[in-house]
Amino acid sequence: NAGVMQNPRHLVRRRGQEARLRCSPMKGHSHVYWYRQLPEEGLKFMVYLQKENIIDESGMPKERFSAEFPKEGPSILRIQQVVRGDSAAYFCASSPLGSSTTDTQYFGPGTRLTVL
Amino acid sequence: GENVEQHPSTLSVQEGDSAVIKCTYSDSASNYFPWYKQELGKGPQLIIDIRSNVGEKKDQRIAVTLNKTAKHFSLHITETQPEDSAVYFCAASIRGGSQGNLIFGKGTKLSVKP
């Protein structure tokens, strides 16, 4: 049973370019969370999605950032016009049931974004 | 909103000794407290979790305790081994509501010296 898959693992972009990060949840999981981790810091929540729905985007910057989780295919975190401050590790987690009393979030290996 | 504080930020122990990491949380509505281990260049891996209806949970060398009144929870690792060296994160969330996101502490870098 494959775990959470993220690609690319490393992404280098120049300032002003777009970054697209992909996340395929574990088989049978329909809930996806995105977190950002700055160097020497803990993970910060960005957005929580179910298939075709954004449930909670309270942690995502209002500008330049967007996320989707289509009916078919992986979840995408999109960062437009990247700036150096966007350099971080971006982690995706998935869970089978969402915010119930029995689920757990399983994390992928992350995408390390470097903005030059 | 919820705030999670984690201490210490670094911890160095000799192989075979015990390690204890402590976290406090601010929102009394939080009811789920997982601990994750993160090795260099990898994603966080769940090692143990506890829910608010339980005061203690143990899994081999790892145990977690929860004090709801004081709003703090701790990770205990006994008989530490070099492969336990990693960054450990505590987290808190509210299960059963409309939110599902985890609020993380800033992490503890554990070094186990052989």
Interface residues (C-beta under 8 A of the other chain):
Chain A: V4 Q6 H31 Y33 Y35 E41 G42 L43 K44 F45 Y48 I55 D56 G59 F91 A93 S95 G98 S99 S100 T101 D103 T104 Q105 Y106 F107 G108 P109 G110
Chain B: Q6 Y32 P34 Y36 K42 G43 P44 Q45 L46 D49 R51 F89 S93 I94 R95 G96 G97 S98 Q99 G100 N101 L102 I103 F104 G105 K106 G107
